[in-house]
Amino acid sequence: MAYKIDFKFYWTLQTILSAVLYTLSTLPLFSYPVGGGTAGSILASKLVEAFQQLNQRGGPCFQKEQTLPGLCVSQNQYLQVLRSRWRPRQSLLACSTPNPHILILEAGPQISWLQRKLSDIPLAPPLLLGVGIDRIYKTVSQTASAAGLKNKQLLLPTGRMLGGSAMLNAMIFSLGNREDESSKQFHSWYPHFFSELFKINEPG
């Protein structure tokens, strides 16, 4: 017996879940909301290392294990730090609290080819969810994606996050491609990348 999949219902459910997760990430209950993303695993390891160096006396301050039971599950330890458009200067405080509260957002398992193609339209989900666009960020020319676009560059809304694309793509999980230029740059930017990052986000 063959079962017919209702793609419209599935997409609606995914959209509702995305909106719920986005709302949770903006609540002032968590010091560091993090989510799944393509470059997130690289960024997370760099953040852990950078935070540990800045807080050697207090010990590591970036914890992966704090989640909301039954709702937000980090399946693949792909993390990214989200930047609030309302509090951009407080996005990466250098662990002022001894036990920061971490909200880990994960969209779910690997998605189908059709869903992946739909999620490759970065500006579509923010408009569909009614959250608006903060600013437009132009990526470097990609080597394994953005085919057919001018100079193989993506125009992405920024202001909510750093690294990865889970929030842009409505929290739809995708592994991304290791050959993309952005992944290579995350490896080469440390420590200069993080020194500039913390300098930008210093309070005052």
C-alpha positions as CSV (number, residue, x, y, z in Angstrom):
1,M,0.0,0.0,0.0
2,A,1.5,3.3,-1.1
3,Y,1.1,6.4,1.1
4,K,0.7,9.8,-0.5
5,I,2.8,12.6,1.1
6,D,1.0,15.9,1.6
7,F,3.9,18.3,0.8
8,K,1.7,21.3,1.5
9,F,0.9,20.1,5.0
10,Y,4.6,19.2,5.6
11,W,5.8,22.6,4.4
12,T,3.2,24.4,6.5
13,L,4.3,22.4,9.6
14,Q,7.9,23.2,8.8
15,T,7.0,26.9,8.6
16,I,5.1,26.9,11.9
17,L,8.0,25.1,13.6
18,S,10.5,27.7,12.2
19,A,8.4,30.6,13.5
20,V,8.2,29.0,17.0
21,L,12.0,28.4,17.1
22,Y,12.7,31.9,15.9
23,T,10.4,33.3,18.6
24,L,12.2,31.2,21.2
25,S,15.6,32.4,20.1
26,T,14.6,36.1,20.6
27,L,13.3,35.6,24.2
28,P,15.6,37.1,26.9
29,L,15.8,33.7,28.6
30,F,19.1,32.6,27.0
31,S,22.5,34.1,26.9
32,Y,23.5,32.4,23.7
33,P,20.9,31.1,21.3
34,V,22.6,28.8,18.8
35,G,21.3,26.8,15.8
36,G,22.1,24.4,13.1
37,G,23.9,25.7,10.0
38,T,26.3,24.8,7.2
39,A,29.4,26.5,8.6
40,G,28.2,26.1,12.2
41,S,30.4,23.2,13.1
42,I,33.6,25.1,12.1
43,L,32.4,28.3,13.8
44,A,31.4,26.5,17.0
45,S,34.8,24.9,17.4
46,K,36.5,28.2,16.9
47,L,34.2,30.0,19.3
48,V,34.8,27.4,22.0
49,E,38.6,27.8,21.5
50,A,38.3,31.6,21.6
51,F,36.1,31.7,24.6
52,Q,38.4,29.4,26.5
53,Q,41.4,31.6,25.8
54,L,39.5,34.7,27.0
55,N,38.2,33.0,30.1
56,Q,41.0,30.6,31.1
57,R,40.6,31.4,34.8
58,G,36.8,30.8,34.8
59,G,37.0,27.7,32.6
60,P,35.2,27.1,29.3
61,C,32.0,29.0,29.1
62,F,30.4,27.7,25.8
63,Q,28.3,24.7,26.6
64,K,26.6,22.6,24.0
65,E,24.4,20.4,26.2
66,Q,21.8,22.9,27.4
67,T,18.6,22.5,25.3
68,L,14.8,22.5,25.7
69,P,13.8,18.9,26.3
70,G,11.5,17.5,23.6
71,L,11.7,20.5,21.3
72,C,15.2,21.7,20.5
73,V,17.7,18.9,19.8
74,S,21.2,19.3,18.4
75,Q,21.4,16.2,16.2
76,N,24.8,16.9,14.6
77,Q,26.5,19.4,16.8
78,Y,26.3,22.0,14.0
79,L,26.2,25.3,15.9
80,Q,26.1,29.0,15.0
81,V,25.8,32.1,17.1
82,L,22.8,34.2,16.4
83,R,23.0,37.9,16.5
84,S,19.9,39.8,17.6
85,R,18.9,42.7,15.4
86,W,17.6,44.5,18.5
87,R,20.8,43.9,20.5
88,P,23.6,43.7,17.9
89,R,26.3,44.9,20.3
90,Q,25.5,42.3,22.9
91,S,25.7,39.3,20.6
92,L,29.0,37.9,21.8
93,L,29.7,39.1,25.3
94,A,32.8,37.3,26.6
95,C,31.0,35.1,29.1
96,S,30.1,37.6,31.9
97,T,27.9,34.9,33.6
98,P,29.5,31.7,35.0
99,N,26.7,29.5,33.7
100,P,25.4,30.9,30.5
101,H,22.0,29.6,29.3
102,I,22.3,28.0,25.8
103,L,19.3,27.4,23.6
104,I,20.2,24.9,20.8
105,L,18.0,25.0,17.8
106,E,17.9,22.2,15.3
107,A,15.6,21.9,12.4
108,G,15.6,18.1,12.0
109,P,17.0,15.4,9.7
110,Q,18.5,15.8,6.3
111,I,15.9,17.3,3.9
112,S,14.8,16.1,0.4
113,W,16.1,17.5,-2.8
114,L,13.0,19.6,-3.4
115,Q,13.1,21.1,0.1
116,R,16.8,21.8,-0.3
117,K,16.2,23.7,-3.5
118,L,13.4,25.8,-2.0
119,S,15.6,26.6,1.0
120,D,18.4,27.8,-1.3
121,I,16.4,31.0,-1.9
122,P,17.7,33.0,1.1
123,L,15.3,35.9,1.0
124,A,12.2,33.7,0.7
125,P,11.8,32.4,4.3
126,P,12.2,35.8,6.1
127,L,9.5,37.3,3.8
128,L,7.2,34.3,4.2
129,L,7.5,34.3,8.0
130,G,7.0,38.1,8.0
131,V,10.2,38.8,10.0
132,G,11.6,41.3,7.4
133,I,15.1,41.8,6.2
134,D,17.7,43.7,8.2
135,R,20.5,44.4,5.8
136,I,21.9,42.7,2.7
137,Y,25.2,41.0,2.9
138,K,27.0,39.9,-0.3
139,T,29.1,36.7,0.0
140,V,32.3,36.0,-1.7
141,S,32.2,34.1,-5.0
142,Q,31.3,30.5,-4.2
143,T,32.9,27.5,-5.8
144,A,30.3,24.8,-5.2
145,S,27.1,26.7,-5.0
146,A,25.2,29.8,-6.2
147,A,25.5,28.6,-9.8
148,G,23.7,30.9,-12.2
149,L,23.9,33.9,-10.0
150,K,26.0,37.0,-10.9
151,N,29.6,36.3,-10.0
152,K,28.3,33.2,-8.1
153,Q,27.6,35.5,-5.1
154,L,24.6,35.3,-2.7
155,L,22.7,38.2,-1.3
156,L,21.8,37.4,2.3
157,P,20.0,39.3,5.1
158,T,22.2,39.9,8.1
159,G,21.9,41.1,11.6
160,R,20.6,38.0,13.3
161,M,23.5,35.6,13.2
162,L,27.1,34.9,12.5
163,G,28.0,31.9,10.3
164,G,25.8,29.2,8.8
165,S,22.4,29.6,7.2
166,A,19.9,27.8,9.3
167,M,17.9,31.0,10.3
168,L,18.1,32.3,6.8
169,N,16.7,29.1,5.4
170,A,13.8,28.8,7.8
171,M,15.7,26.4,10.1
172,I,15.9,23.7,7.4
173,F,18.9,21.5,8.1
174,S,21.4,21.1,5.3
175,L,25.1,19.9,5.5
176,G,26.2,22.4,2.9
177,N,29.4,21.9,0.8
178,R,32.9,21.7,2.1
179,E,34.3,23.2,-1.1
180,D,32.4,26.5,-0.6
181,E,34.7,29.5,-0.1
182,S,33.1,30.5,3.2
183,S,34.1,27.2,4.8
184,K,37.7,27.7,3.8
185,Q,37.7,31.2,5.1
186,F,36.5,30.2,8.6
187,H,39.7,28.0,8.8
188,S,42.0,30.9,7.8
189,W,40.4,33.8,9.7
190,Y,41.4,32.7,13.2
191,P,42.7,34.5,15.3
192,H,42.3,37.7,13.3
193,F,38.6,37.0,12.6
194,F,37.8,36.6,16.3
195,S,39.9,39.5,17.5
196,E,37.9,41.8,15.2
197,L,34.7,40.1,16.2
198,F,35.2,40.7,19.9
199,K,36.4,44.2,19.3
200,I,33.2,45.1,17.4
201,N,31.0,43.6,20.1
202,E,32.8,45.1,23.1
203,P,30.2,47.0,25.3
204,G,30.4,50.7,25.3
